[in-house]
Amino acid sequence: MTFVDTKRLSLNFTNCPIQLFNTEKRVKETLVAEKGQITLYTCGPTVYNFAHIGNFRTYVFEDLLRRTLKFFGLKVKQVMNLTDVDDKTIKGAIAKGITLNAFTQPYKDAFFQDLATLHIEPAEVYPAATDYIQPMIEMIQTLIDKGFAYKGQDGSIYYAIRKFPRYGCLSHLKLDELKVGASERVAADEYDKENVSDFVLWKNYDPQRDGEIYWDSPFGPGRPGWHLECSAMAMQLLGDTIDIHVGGVDNMFPHHENEIAQSEACSGKTFVKHWMHAEHLIVDGKKMSKSMGNFYTLRDLLAKGFSGVEVRYMLLQTHYKTQLNFTFEGLDAVRHSLRRVQDFIRRVQEIKGSADSGSVAPVIERTLYAFAKALADDLNISVALAALFEMIREINTLCDKGLVGDSEAAEILEFLQKINQVLAIFTFEVQAEQIPQELQDALEQRNIARQNKNWSEADRLRDLIHSHGYIIEDSVKGARLKKIERSTK
């Protein structure tokens, strides 16, 4: 099967179907894209604090999915919610004595800054829960009218999971072996993962708990439950049935399970065709927590001297269904890998005045095929990256032999730009490094010393250059200075 067009470096989705693991079915399934379009709902942040790197592991995975779909020529409409009303945001606003919006807005702004730093493509829509209260109220009323919801003794509205036979379809819980019902209710937004209970749709207003934060409704003053918020926003913006719904594995139950129950009971239709979940991120083999001192936001890592691209690559390189062990040694390794690619890009950019040998096109075609095939196989990023680095090795060998011409160099760069639409980790800007003049003079003097076979003087100048944090690197244009990459801890 050939689907590579080496002239335009384009791919044909029809001839290269995408297989994605469906959490609900527990198997890989071929993605079906009606009219070449995909609707994608991704669970966003609860804006009560800065997002941590565990959150961004999921967001980077979702970005890889989005970029891969577009890589294969599909149109994507993505919605990522902003949870700005829940137990945590209300508690935070009351503690600071400010409005809910005044409390959450700085964290919303920080989130978008972090997305840009990590080169995460913007979604088409970022709905805030507080902007969709009325659709949520209407959805609750529909569930009451259909007999799926009831008013509890505390005045809150609850979903009766015993009325929905499919409950447990995503997490594969066997409800017939568990005791559930109206006598077991949970009003908290987040609760014990083992707790199978009727969950809150509308939380009745409590002045002591909620302060001045509430909305009026036919059920009395209060505010919507967290689980309901995503269902209402997803259906409002993407329709009753969504192609792909994505999130972290910790959201599978109860959050996503509850979304299915609410949405399908309301519409009578399948809520999501394809569910995908990213595994946890751990730090040095342990669960990330503030009490253990291994809790990091993106800002923490930037303050330690790492770049957004380095953090992105660290979060990107492990398959989304594999637990990611985050270490600073791993970040250092990422830095060296990225430097290897950037050095390669720079080398190719400097190729001038050489005739084509015909050796490059087969390498690019083979790499593009391997890269695309890996992504189409449930986003197998590690295999895709292996194909990239094998290509770099092969073409470096061709460069060493002088077998890469001008137009072939341009084709290599075009290919790298193509796959960077998925990876978003390379830069193609030619950046002039500000090297101190004394070191440039030392390099020139060393070249003269070597020509005169004054090896001791050449060695002295080399050591001088090295002591200032630079090494001497040979290139097609002669020797040049390159800054030494230092480990950052």
C-alpha positions as CSV (number, residue, x, y, z in Angstrom):
1,M,0.0,0.0,0.0
2,T,1.5,3.3,-1.1
3,F,0.1,6.5,0.3
4,V,3.1,8.8,0.3
5,D,3.4,11.6,-2.2
6,T,7.1,12.6,-2.1
7,K,6.5,15.7,-4.1
8,R,4.0,17.3,-1.8
9,L,4.7,15.2,1.3
10,S,0.9,14.6,1.7
11,L,-1.0,11.7,3.1
12,N,-4.3,10.2,2.3
13,F,-6.5,9.4,5.3
14,T,-8.6,7.0,3.2
15,N,-5.6,4.8,2.4
16,C,-4.1,5.1,5.8
17,P,-6.9,4.5,8.4
18,I,-6.3,5.6,11.9
19,Q,-6.7,3.0,14.6
20,L,-7.4,4.3,18.2
21,F,-7.9,2.4,21.4
22,N,-11.5,2.8,22.6
23,T,-11.6,2.7,26.4
24,E,-15.3,1.6,26.4
25,K,-14.8,-1.3,24.0
26,R,-11.2,-2.1,25.3
27,V,-10.0,-2.6,21.7
28,K,-8.5,-0.6,18.9
29,E,-11.1,0.7,16.5
30,T,-10.8,2.3,13.1
31,L,-11.7,6.0,13.3
32,V,-14.7,6.9,11.2
33,A,-14.7,10.5,10.0
34,E,-17.9,11.6,8.4
35,K,-17.3,14.2,5.6
36,G,-13.7,14.3,6.8
37,Q,-14.6,16.0,10.1
38,I,-14.1,15.0,13.7
39,T,-15.7,16.5,16.8
40,L,-13.4,16.3,19.8
41,Y,-14.2,17.1,23.5
42,T,-11.3,17.4,25.9
43,C,-11.6,17.9,29.6
44,G,-9.9,21.1,30.6
45,P,-8.7,22.5,33.9
46,T,-10.5,23.4,37.1
47,V,-9.2,27.0,37.4
48,Y,-8.5,27.2,41.1
49,N,-4.7,27.0,40.8
50,F,-1.9,26.6,38.2
51,A,-2.1,23.4,36.2
52,H,0.6,20.9,37.1
53,I,2.7,18.7,34.8
54,G,0.4,15.8,35.4
55,N,-2.4,17.8,33.9
56,F,-0.2,18.9,31.0
57,R,0.8,15.3,30.2
58,T,-2.9,14.8,29.3
59,Y,-3.1,18.2,27.4
60,V,0.0,17.4,25.4
61,F,-1.4,14.0,24.5
62,E,-4.7,15.6,23.4
63,D,-2.7,18.1,21.3
64,L,-0.8,15.2,19.7
65,L,-4.2,13.6,18.9
66,R,-5.5,16.8,17.4
67,R,-2.4,17.4,15.3
68,T,-2.3,13.8,14.1
69,L,-5.9,14.1,12.9
70,K,-5.1,17.2,11.0
71,F,-1.8,15.6,9.7
72,F,-4.0,13.1,7.9
73,G,-6.2,15.8,6.4
74,L,-9.1,15.7,8.8
75,K,-10.9,18.8,10.0
76,V,-11.2,19.1,13.8
77,K,-13.6,21.0,16.0
78,Q,-12.3,20.8,19.5
79,V,-14.0,22.0,22.6
80,M,-12.0,22.2,25.9
81,N,-14.0,23.3,29.0
82,L,-12.8,25.6,31.7
83,T,-14.4,24.5,35.1
84,D,-14.7,27.8,36.9
85,V,-17.5,26.8,39.3
86,D,-17.1,23.8,41.6
87,D,-16.3,23.1,45.2
88,K,-12.7,24.3,44.9
89,T,-13.2,27.5,43.0
90,I,-16.1,28.6,45.3
91,K,-14.0,27.8,48.4
92,G,-11.0,29.7,47.0
93,A,-13.1,32.8,46.1
94,I,-14.7,32.9,49.6
95,A,-11.4,32.5,51.3
96,K,-10.0,35.5,49.5
97,G,-13.2,37.5,49.8
98,I,-13.5,38.2,46.1
99,T,-16.0,37.3,43.3
100,L,-15.8,33.9,41.6
101,N,-14.7,35.6,38.3
102,A,-12.0,37.6,40.1
103,F,-10.7,34.5,41.7
104,T,-10.7,32.3,38.5
105,Q,-9.6,34.8,35.8
106,P,-5.9,34.9,36.7
107,Y,-5.7,31.1,36.6
108,K,-7.5,31.1,33.2
109,D,-5.0,33.6,31.9
110,A,-2.1,31.5,33.3
111,F,-3.5,28.3,31.6
112,F,-3.5,29.9,28.2
113,Q,0.0,31.2,28.7
114,D,1.1,27.7,29.6
115,L,-0.6,26.3,26.5
116,A,1.4,28.7,24.3
117,T,4.6,27.9,26.1
118,L,4.1,24.2,25.4
119,H,3.1,24.8,21.7
120,I,-0.4,23.3,22.3
121,E,-2.7,24.4,19.5
122,P,-5.7,26.3,20.6
123,A,-9.0,24.5,20.6
124,E,-11.9,26.0,18.6
125,V,-13.9,26.8,21.7
126,Y,-13.1,27.2,25.4
127,P,-16.4,27.3,27.2
128,A,-16.5,28.4,30.8
129,A,-19.1,26.6,32.9
130,T,-20.5,29.9,34.3
131,D,-21.5,30.9,30.8
132,Y,-23.7,27.8,30.3
133,I,-25.8,27.7,33.5
134,Q,-29.1,28.0,31.6
135,P,-28.5,25.0,29.3
136,M,-27.5,23.1,32.4
137,I,-30.7,24.0,34.2
138,E,-32.7,22.9,31.1
139,M,-30.8,19.6,31.0
140,I,-31.6,18.9,34.6
141,Q,-35.3,19.7,34.0
142,T,-35.3,17.2,31.1
143,L,-33.8,14.5,33.3
144,I,-36.4,15.2,36.0
145,D,-39.2,15.0,33.4
146,K,-37.9,11.7,32.1
147,G,-37.6,10.2,35.6
148,F,-33.8,10.0,35.8
149,A,-33.4,12.7,38.4
150,Y,-35.1,13.5,41.8
151,K,-35.0,16.0,44.6
152,G,-33.2,14.8,47.7
153,Q,-34.0,15.6,51.3
154,D,-31.3,18.3,51.3
155,G,-33.0,20.1,48.5
156,S,-30.4,19.2,45.9
157,I,-31.2,17.3,42.6
158,Y,-29.6,13.9,42.1
159,Y,-29.3,11.5,39.2
160,A,-30.7,8.0,39.9
161,I,-28.1,5.7,38.4
162,R,-30.4,2.7,38.9
163,K,-32.6,4.1,36.2
164,F,-29.8,3.9,33.6
165,P,-29.1,0.3,32.7
166,R,-25.8,1.2,30.9
167,Y,-24.2,2.8,33.9
168,G,-20.8,1.2,34.3
169,C,-20.3,0.7,30.5
170,L,-17.1,2.8,30.5
171,S,-15.4,1.7,33.7
172,H,-16.9,-1.8,33.4
173,L,-18.4,-1.8,36.8
174,K,-20.8,-4.6,37.6
175,L,-23.6,-2.7,39.3
176,D,-25.7,-5.9,39.9
177,E,-23.0,-6.8,42.5
178,L,-23.1,-3.4,44.2
179,K,-25.7,-1.7,46.4
180,V,-26.8,1.5,44.8
181,G,-29.8,3.8,45.1
182,A,-31.3,7.0,46.5
183,S,-30.2,6.1,50.1
184,E,-26.6,6.4,48.9
185,R,-26.0,9.9,47.5
186,V,-22.9,12.0,47.0
187,A,-23.2,15.8,46.8
188,A,-19.5,16.5,46.5
189,D,-18.1,17.2,43.0
190,E,-15.2,14.7,43.5
191,Y,-15.6,11.6,45.6
192,D,-14.2,8.2,46.3
193,K,-13.5,6.3,43.1
194,E,-15.0,3.2,44.7
195,N,-18.2,5.0,45.7
196,V,-21.0,4.0,43.3
197,S,-23.8,6.4,44.3
198,D,-26.5,8.7,43.0
199,F,-24.6,11.9,42.2
200,V,-25.6,15.6,42.4
201,L,-26.9,17.5,39.4
202,W,-27.8,20.7,41.2
203,K,-26.4,21.6,44.6
204,N,-28.9,23.4,46.8
205,Y,-27.6,26.8,48.0
206,D,-25.9,26.8,51.4
207,P,-25.1,30.4,52.6
208,Q,-22.3,29.2,54.9
209,R,-20.6,27.0,52.3
210,D,-21.3,29.1,49.1
211,G,-21.3,32.7,50.3
212,E,-22.9,34.9,47.7
213,I,-22.1,32.4,44.8
214,Y,-25.3,30.9,43.5
215,W,-27.8,31.0,40.6
216,D,-31.6,30.9,40.6
217,S,-33.4,27.9,39.1
218,P,-36.8,26.1,39.1
219,F,-35.3,23.8,41.7
220,G,-34.3,26.7,44.0
221,P,-31.0,28.7,44.3
222,G,-27.8,26.8,43.9
223,R,-25.3,25.8,41.3
224,P,-24.7,22.8,38.9
225,G,-22.7,19.7,39.7
226,W,-19.3,19.3,38.1
227,H,-20.3,16.2,36.1
228,L,-23.3,17.9,34.6
229,E,-21.3,20.9,33.4
230,C,-19.2,18.9,30.8
231,S,-22.3,17.1,29.5
232,A,-24.2,20.3,28.9
233,M,-21.3,22.2,27.3
234,A,-20.3,19.3,25.1
235,M,-23.9,18.8,23.8
236,Q,-24.5,22.5,23.3
237,L,-21.3,22.9,21.2
238,L,-20.8,19.6,19.5
239,G,-24.3,18.0,19.4
240,D,-25.8,15.0,21.0
241,T,-23.2,12.5,19.7
242,I,-19.4,13.3,19.8
243,D,-16.8,11.5,17.8
244,I,-14.0,11.5,20.4
245,H,-14.0,12.4,24.1
246,V,-10.6,12.5,25.8
247,G,-9.2,13.0,29.3
248,G,-7.0,11.6,32.0
249,V,-7.5,8.0,33.2
250,D,-8.5,9.5,36.6
251,N,-11.6,11.0,35.0
252,M,-12.9,7.7,33.7
253,F,-14.8,7.0,36.8
254,P,-16.9,8.7,38.1
255,H,-16.7,11.8,35.9
256,H,-16.9,10.3,32.4
257,E,-19.2,7.5,33.5
258,N,-21.6,10.2,34.9
259,E,-21.3,12.2,31.7
260,I,-22.6,9.2,29.7
261,A,-25.5,8.6,32.1
262,Q,-26.6,12.2,32.0
263,S,-26.2,12.8,28.3
264,E,-27.7,9.6,27.0
265,A,-30.6,9.7,29.4
266,C,-31.3,13.3,28.2
267,S,-30.9,12.8,24.4
268,G,-31.7,9.1,24.0
269,K,-28.6,8.9,21.7
270,T,-25.0,7.6,22.0
271,F,-23.1,10.3,23.7
272,V,-19.5,9.4,22.5
273,K,-18.4,7.1,19.8
274,H,-14.8,6.8,20.9
275,W,-13.3,7.3,24.4
276,M,-9.6,7.8,25.0
277,H,-7.7,8.2,28.3
278,A,-4.1,9.2,29.1
279,E,-2.3,7.3,31.9
280,H,-0.9,9.0,35.0
281,L,2.4,10.9,35.3
282,I,4.6,10.0,38.3
283,V,7.7,11.7,39.5
284,D,10.8,9.6,40.2
285,G,8.6,6.5,40.5
286,K,6.3,8.1,43.0
287,K,2.9,9.7,42.9
288,M,3.2,13.5,42.6
289,S,2.1,15.3,45.7
290,K,2.9,18.6,47.5
291,S,3.5,16.7,50.8
292,M,6.3,14.7,49.1
293,G,8.0,17.8,47.6
294,N,7.7,16.4,44.1
295,F,4.8,18.5,42.8
296,Y,5.7,20.7,39.8
297,T,3.8,23.2,37.7
298,L,5.2,24.3,34.3
299,R,6.3,27.5,35.9
300,D,8.4,25.5,38.4
301,L,10.3,23.8,35.5
302,L,10.8,27.1,33.6
303,A,12.3,28.6,36.7
304,K,14.8,25.7,36.8
305,G,16.1,26.7,33.4
306,F,14.1,24.3,31.2
307,S,12.3,25.5,28.1
308,G,8.7,24.9,27.1
309,V,9.8,22.8,24.1
310,E,11.9,20.6,26.4
311,V,9.0,20.0,28.7
312,R,6.7,19.4,25.8
313,Y,9.0,16.7,24.4
314,M,9.4,15.1,27.8
315,L,5.6,14.8,28.1
316,L,5.2,13.8,24.4
317,Q,7.7,11.0,23.9
318,T,5.9,8.3,26.0
319,H,2.8,6.5,24.6
320,Y,-0.3,8.0,26.2
321,K,-1.5,4.6,27.6
322,T,1.9,4.1,29.4
323,Q,2.5,5.6,32.8
324,L,5.1,8.4,32.4
325,N,7.9,8.6,34.9
326,F,9.1,12.2,35.1
327,T,12.7,12.8,36.1
328,F,15.1,15.7,35.8
329,E,17.6,13.2,34.2
330,G,15.0,12.6,31.6
331,L,14.7,16.3,31.0
332,D,18.4,16.5,30.5
333,A,18.3,13.6,28.0
334,V,15.5,15.4,26.2
335,R,17.6,18.5,25.9
336,H,20.4,16.6,24.2
337,S,17.9,14.9,21.9
338,L,16.5,18.2,20.8
339,R,20.0,19.6,20.4
340,R,20.8,16.7,18.1
341,V,17.8,17.5,15.9
342,Q,18.6,21.3,15.9
343,D,22.2,20.6,14.9
344,F,21.0,18.4,12.1
345,I,18.6,21.1,10.9
346,R,21.4,23.7,11.0
347,R,23.7,21.4,9.1
348,V,21.1,20.9,6.3
349,Q,20.4,24.6,6.1
350,E,24.1,25.3,5.4
351,I,24.2,23.0,2.4
352,K,24.9,25.2,-0.6
353,G,26.2,24.7,-4.1
354,S,26.0,20.9,-4.1
355,A,24.6,18.6,-6.8
356,D,21.8,16.2,-6.0
357,S,22.7,12.5,-5.7
358,G,19.3,11.0,-5.7
359,S,20.0,9.3,-2.4
360,V,17.7,11.4,-0.2
361,A,14.3,10.8,-1.6
362,P,14.1,7.1,-0.7
363,V,15.1,8.0,2.9
364,I,12.4,10.6,3.2
365,E,9.7,8.4,1.7
366,R,10.6,5.5,4.0
367,T,10.7,7.8,7.0
368,L,7.4,9.5,6.2
369,Y,5.7,6.1,5.7
370,A,7.1,4.8,9.1
371,F,6.2,8.0,10.9
372,A,2.7,8.1,9.6
373,K,2.1,4.4,10.1
374,A,3.2,4.7,13.7
375,L,0.8,7.6,14.4
376,A,-2.1,5.9,12.7
377,D,-1.5,3.0,15.1
378,D,-3.0,4.5,18.2
379,L,-0.5,7.4,18.3
380,N,2.5,5.2,18.7
381,I,4.8,8.2,19.2
382,S,7.9,6.3,20.3
383,V,8.0,4.4,17.0
384,A,7.4,7.6,15.1
385,L,10.3,9.3,16.9
386,A,12.6,6.3,16.3
387,A,11.9,6.7,12.6
388,L,12.9,10.3,12.7
389,F,16.2,9.7,14.5
390,E,17.0,6.9,12.1
391,M,16.5,9.3,9.2
392,I,18.8,11.8,10.9
393,R,21.5,9.1,11.2
394,E,21.1,8.1,7.5
395,I,21.2,11.6,6.1
396,N,24.1,12.6,8.3
397,T,26.0,9.8,6.8
398,L,25.0,11.0,3.3
399,C,26.2,14.5,4.3
400,D,29.5,13.2,5.4
401,K,30.0,11.7,2.0
402,G,28.9,14.8,0.2
403,L,25.8,13.1,-1.3
404,V,23.2,15.7,-0.3
405,G,22.5,18.5,-2.9
406,D,20.8,21.8,-2.7
407,S,17.3,20.8,-3.7
408,E,17.6,17.6,-1.6
409,A,18.4,19.8,1.4
410,A,15.3,21.8,0.7
411,E,13.3,18.6,0.5
412,I,14.7,17.4,3.9
413,L,13.7,20.7,5.5
414,E,10.2,20.5,3.9
415,F,9.8,17.0,5.4
416,L,10.9,18.1,8.9
417,Q,8.5,21.1,8.7
418,K,5.7,18.6,7.7
419,I,6.2,16.3,10.7
420,N,6.8,19.3,13.0
421,Q,3.1,20.1,12.4
422,V,2.6,17.1,14.6
423,L,5.6,17.3,17.0
424,A,5.9,21.1,17.4
425,I,9.4,20.8,18.9
426,F,11.7,22.1,16.2
427,T,12.7,25.6,15.1
428,F,13.8,26.5,11.6
429,E,14.9,30.0,12.4
430,V,18.6,30.7,11.7
431,Q,19.7,32.2,15.0
432,A,23.0,34.0,15.1
433,E,24.7,33.0,18.4
434,Q,26.3,35.9,20.2
435,I,29.8,34.5,20.7
436,P,32.3,36.7,22.6
437,Q,34.8,38.3,20.2
438,E,37.8,37.1,22.3
439,L,36.6,33.5,21.7
440,Q,36.2,34.0,18.0
441,D,39.7,35.5,17.9
442,A,41.0,32.4,19.9
443,L,39.4,30.1,17.3
444,E,41.0,31.9,14.4
445,Q,44.4,31.8,16.2
446,R,43.9,28.1,16.9
447,N,43.3,27.5,13.2
448,I,46.6,29.3,12.4
449,A,48.5,27.4,15.0
450,R,47.2,24.1,13.6
451,Q,48.2,25.1,10.1
452,N,51.7,25.9,11.5
453,K,51.7,22.6,13.4
454,N,52.1,24.4,16.7
455,W,50.1,21.8,18.5
456,S,50.8,23.0,22.1
457,E,49.5,26.5,21.2
458,A,46.5,25.0,19.5
459,D,45.7,22.9,22.6
460,R,46.1,25.9,24.8
461,L,43.6,27.9,22.8
462,R,41.2,24.9,22.6
463,D,41.3,24.7,26.5
464,L,40.7,28.4,26.7
465,I,37.6,28.2,24.5
466,H,36.4,25.2,26.5
467,S,36.8,26.9,29.8
468,H,34.3,29.6,28.6
469,G,31.6,27.0,27.9
470,Y,32.2,26.4,24.2
471,I,33.5,23.5,22.2
472,I,35.0,23.5,18.7
473,E,32.8,21.8,16.1
474,D,33.7,21.0,12.5
475,S,31.1,21.9,9.8
476,V,30.9,22.2,6.0
477,K,32.0,25.8,6.4
478,G,34.9,24.9,8.7
479,A,35.4,25.0,12.4
480,R,32.9,26.9,14.6
481,L,32.1,27.4,18.2
482,K,29.2,25.7,19.9
483,K,27.9,26.4,23.4
484,I,28.1,23.4,25.8
485,E,24.8,22.2,27.0
486,R,24.8,22.2,30.8
487,S,22.7,19.9,32.9
488,T,20.0,21.8,34.8
489,K,18.8,20.5,38.1
